[in-house]
Amino acid sequence: MNKPPCFQEPESKKVIKKLCEENKIDDELLKDLCDVVISFSGSGRKEGIPADITDCIDRFIERA
């Protein structure tokens, strides 16, 4: 999956990483979930979203 643009720009990455650390959120999980939202954004369909979110969480659990 491609990372959302806000995770590619250096200054944005720093801010996101800091916020994730302060709030004890895994930044890779956040990137994956944002990617799911972006991939379905504007498509007008909801099918597949729960499965993609589940896949993101499963990958997070495997990494942890």
Wavefront OBJ file of the C-alpha trace (Angstrom):
o trace
v 0.000 0.000 0.000
v 1.135 3.530 -0.701
v 1.499 5.785 2.278
v -0.736 8.871 2.354
v 1.060 12.083 1.296
v 1.114 13.490 4.844
v 3.338 10.564 5.827
v 5.812 11.293 3.054
v 6.519 14.994 3.637
v 9.373 15.294 6.201
v 7.878 18.001 8.418
v 4.467 16.319 8.536
v 6.116 12.996 9.368
v 7.827 14.578 12.383
v 4.572 16.033 13.700
v 2.681 12.771 13.188
v 5.441 10.721 14.823
v 5.511 13.055 17.836
v 1.727 12.919 18.220
v 1.741 9.139 17.938
v 4.454 8.831 20.583
v 2.644 11.221 22.947
v -0.619 9.292 22.551
v 0.900 5.792 22.418
v -0.380 5.107 18.921
v 1.526 2.908 16.493
v 2.430 5.160 13.558
v 2.512 2.264 11.074
v -1.030 1.269 12.064
v -2.131 4.876 11.653
v -0.538 5.022 8.190
v -2.257 1.813 7.146
v -5.658 2.961 8.417
v -5.310 6.351 6.720
v -4.432 4.578 3.500
v -7.645 2.543 3.745
v -9.684 5.712 4.234
v -7.983 7.412 1.285
v -8.424 4.400 -0.978
v -12.191 4.351 -0.362
v -12.617 8.125 -0.267
v -14.888 9.383 -3.012
v -15.641 5.888 -4.278
v -19.197 5.946 -2.947
v -18.907 2.370 -1.795
v -18.501 0.884 1.641
v -17.980 -2.764 0.756
v -14.514 -3.890 1.676
v -13.765 -1.236 4.280
v -14.252 -3.532 7.308
v -12.100 -6.232 5.701
v -9.320 -3.760 4.886
v -9.406 -2.333 8.420
v -9.263 -5.856 9.826
v -6.249 -6.583 7.606
v -4.488 -3.469 8.966
v -5.140 -4.524 12.548
v -4.037 -8.106 11.849
v -0.739 -6.843 10.401
v -0.277 -4.630 13.462
v -0.855 -7.583 15.788
v 1.624 -9.698 13.827
v 4.259 -6.929 14.139
v 3.650 -6.517 17.889
l 1 2 3 4 5 6 7 8 9 10 11 12 13 14 15 16 17 18 19 20 21 22 23 24 25 26 27 28 29 30 31 32 33 34 35 36 37 38 39 40 41 42 43 44 45 46 47 48 49 50 51 52 53 54 55 56 57 58 59 60 61 62 63 64
